[in-house]
């Protein structure tokens, strides 16, 4: 194919097709390595201290590879967050709202340190970048809130708590709030034992459950 024909074919494909072809050079395993590296560096050093150059060095790739793929650090981190999405409260269904919330406390304790560090490290950055904020919500916040709301819905249907109980809307805030605030108050993350005691002492009584 002549150079002119090649250019014409490229133009016919359009910029999106060409960009997709470039992206396809990175294997899923390699992409996962990049994502893991940037999130771990954010946890360890803070968002502002992490650079595309630093991630490139730690993963032994050229920084041009990262910039070609994701253009900016916020876009890179947003993609890493979305790729790491995992709903920790999904699948909890014991047939009892009180027991579901206890199980949620235990599950939250298993990942609270890792995710709380990430939330803290991204705290200021997410207020500056809408895409980063949206990715954080889609990954660490909205799925867990939806799972909690599903537990509550089942509890209401079983008659365990009134649908108009004033404390229902605050359950997600209570669960997420204690995860964020304990490191500030005590210098320690909220582990499973602490969260379980919190649910027993604060959340269940607020809902009228035992």
C-alpha positions as CSV (number, residue, x, y, z in Angstrom):
1,X,0.0,0.0,0.0
2,X,1.4,3.4,-0.9
3,X,1.9,6.1,1.8
4,X,-1.0,8.1,0.3
5,X,-3.3,5.0,0.4
6,X,-2.3,4.3,4.0
7,X,-3.1,7.9,5.0
8,X,-6.4,7.7,3.2
9,X,-7.3,4.4,5.0
10,X,-6.3,5.9,8.3
11,X,-8.5,9.0,7.6
12,X,-11.4,6.7,6.7
13,X,-11.1,4.8,9.9
14,X,-11.3,8.0,11.8
15,X,-9.5,9.1,15.0
16,X,-11.5,6.9,17.3
17,X,-10.5,3.7,15.3
18,X,-6.9,4.7,15.3
19,X,-6.9,5.5,19.0
20,X,-8.6,2.1,19.7
21,X,-5.8,0.4,17.7
22,X,-3.2,2.1,19.8
23,X,-4.9,1.1,23.0
24,X,-5.2,-2.5,22.0
25,X,-1.4,-2.8,22.2
26,X,-1.7,-2.8,26.0
27,X,-2.8,-6.2,27.2
28,X,-5.4,-6.5,30.0
29,X,-2.8,-7.9,32.3
30,X,-0.4,-5.0,31.6
31,X,-3.3,-2.5,32.0
32,X,-4.1,-4.1,35.4
33,X,-0.5,-3.7,36.4
34,X,-0.6,0.0,35.6
35,X,-3.9,0.5,37.5
36,X,-2.6,-1.4,40.6
37,X,0.6,0.7,40.6
38,X,-1.1,4.1,40.4
39,X,-3.7,3.3,43.1
40,X,-1.1,1.8,45.5
41,X,1.2,4.9,45.0
42,X,-1.8,7.2,45.7
43,X,-2.5,5.2,49.0
44,X,1.2,5.4,50.0
45,X,2.2,8.9,48.9
46,X,-1.0,10.9,48.3
47,X,-2.6,11.9,45.0
48,X,-0.5,15.1,44.5
49,X,2.8,13.2,44.9
50,X,2.0,10.6,42.2
51,X,3.1,11.4,38.7
52,X,2.6,9.6,35.4
53,X,6.4,9.5,35.1
54,X,6.7,7.8,38.5
55,X,4.1,5.2,37.6
56,X,5.9,4.6,34.3
57,X,9.2,4.1,36.1
58,X,7.7,1.7,38.7
59,X,6.1,-0.4,35.9
60,X,9.0,-0.2,33.5
61,X,7.2,1.4,30.7
62,X,7.6,4.7,28.8
63,X,5.7,7.6,30.1
64,X,4.5,8.2,26.5
65,X,2.7,4.9,26.7
66,X,0.6,6.2,29.6
67,X,0.0,9.6,28.1
68,X,-1.0,8.1,24.8
69,X,-3.5,5.9,26.5
70,X,-5.0,8.2,29.2
71,X,-3.8,11.7,28.3
72,X,-3.8,13.1,31.9
73,X,-3.3,11.9,35.4
74,X,-7.0,12.4,36.4
75,X,-8.1,10.4,33.4
76,X,-5.6,7.6,34.3
77,X,-6.7,7.5,37.9
78,X,-10.4,7.6,37.0
79,X,-9.8,4.6,34.7
80,X,-7.9,2.8,37.4
81,X,-10.8,3.3,39.9
82,X,-13.4,2.1,37.5
83,X,-11.4,-1.0,36.7
84,X,-11.0,-1.8,40.4
85,X,-14.7,-1.7,41.2
86,X,-15.8,-4.4,43.5
87,X,-19.0,-4.3,45.5
88,X,-18.2,-5.6,49.0
89,X,-21.7,-5.6,50.3
90,X,-23.1,-7.5,47.2
91,X,-24.6,-10.9,48.0
92,X,-25.3,-10.2,51.7
93,X,-28.8,-11.6,52.3
94,X,-29.3,-13.5,55.5
95,X,-33.1,-13.0,55.8
96,X,-32.7,-10.5,58.6
97,X,-31.9,-6.8,58.3
98,X,-30.0,-6.8,61.6
99,X,-27.9,-9.7,60.5
100,X,-27.3,-8.2,57.1
101,X,-26.0,-5.0,58.7
102,X,-23.7,-7.1,61.0
103,X,-22.3,-8.9,57.9
104,X,-21.9,-5.6,56.1
105,X,-19.8,-4.3,59.1
106,X,-17.6,-7.4,59.0
107,X,-17.1,-7.0,55.2
108,X,-16.3,-3.3,55.5
109,X,-13.7,-4.0,58.2
110,X,-11.9,-6.3,55.8
111,X,-11.2,-3.5,53.3
112,X,-11.6,-0.4,55.4
113,X,-7.9,0.4,55.7
114,X,-7.1,0.0,52.0
115,X,-10.1,1.9,50.7
116,X,-10.1,4.5,53.5
117,X,-6.5,5.4,52.6
118,X,-7.5,5.8,49.0
119,X,-10.5,8.0,49.9
120,X,-8.4,10.2,52.1
121,X,-5.6,10.5,49.5
122,X,-8.1,11.5,46.9
123,X,-10.1,13.8,49.1
124,X,-8.9,17.2,47.7
125,X,-8.4,16.0,44.2
126,X,-11.9,14.8,43.6
127,X,-13.2,18.3,44.4
128,X,-11.1,19.7,41.6
129,X,-11.9,17.1,38.8
130,X,-15.5,16.1,38.0
131,X,-14.5,13.0,36.2
132,X,-12.3,11.8,39.1
133,X,-15.2,12.5,41.5
134,X,-17.6,10.5,39.4
135,X,-15.2,7.6,39.1
136,X,-14.7,7.6,42.8
137,X,-18.5,7.5,43.4
138,X,-19.1,4.8,40.8
139,X,-16.4,2.6,42.4
140,X,-16.3,3.1,46.1
141,X,-19.6,4.8,47.1
142,X,-22.6,4.3,44.9
143,X,-22.5,0.4,44.6
144,X,-22.2,0.0,48.4
145,X,-25.0,2.5,49.0
146,X,-27.2,0.6,46.6
147,X,-26.4,-2.7,48.3
148,X,-27.3,-1.1,51.7
149,X,-30.5,0.3,50.3
150,X,-31.4,-3.2,49.0
151,X,-30.9,-4.7,52.4
152,X,-33.2,-2.0,53.9
153,X,-35.8,-2.6,51.2
154,X,-35.9,-6.3,52.1
155,X,-36.1,-5.5,55.8
156,X,-39.1,-3.1,55.1
157,X,-40.8,-5.8,53.0
158,X,-40.4,-8.3,55.8
159,X,-41.9,-5.9,58.3
160,X,-38.7,-5.5,60.4
161,X,-38.8,-1.7,60.1
162,X,-41.3,0.9,59.0
163,X,-40.8,2.3,55.5
164,X,-41.1,5.8,56.9
165,X,-38.7,5.2,59.8
166,X,-36.7,8.5,60.0
167,X,-33.4,6.7,60.6
168,X,-33.4,4.7,57.4
169,X,-32.0,7.4,55.1
170,X,-29.0,7.8,57.4
171,X,-27.8,4.2,57.5
172,X,-25.3,4.7,54.6
173,X,-24.1,7.9,56.2
174,X,-23.5,6.1,59.5
175,X,-21.7,3.2,57.8
176,X,-19.5,5.3,55.6
177,X,-19.0,8.1,58.2
178,X,-17.5,5.8,60.8
179,X,-15.1,4.5,58.3
180,X,-13.8,8.0,57.5
181,X,-13.8,9.5,60.9
182,X,-12.2,6.8,63.1
183,X,-8.7,7.4,61.7
184,X,-9.1,11.1,62.5
185,X,-10.4,10.5,66.1
186,X,-8.3,7.5,67.1
187,X,-5.5,7.3,64.6
188,X,-6.6,3.8,63.6
189,X,-8.8,2.4,60.8
190,X,-12.2,0.9,61.6
191,X,-11.6,-2.8,61.7
192,X,-14.3,-5.5,61.7
193,X,-14.5,-5.7,65.5
194,X,-15.0,-1.9,65.8
195,X,-17.5,-1.7,63.0
196,X,-19.5,-4.6,64.4
197,X,-19.6,-3.0,67.8
198,X,-20.7,0.3,66.1
199,X,-23.6,-1.4,64.3
200,X,-24.7,-3.1,67.5
201,X,-24.5,0.1,69.6
202,X,-25.6,2.8,67.1
203,X,-27.1,1.5,63.9
204,X,-29.4,-1.2,65.1
205,X,-30.8,0.8,68.1
206,X,-31.5,3.8,65.7
207,X,-33.6,1.5,63.6
208,X,-35.3,-0.1,66.6
209,X,-33.7,-3.5,65.9
210,X,-31.9,-5.8,68.4
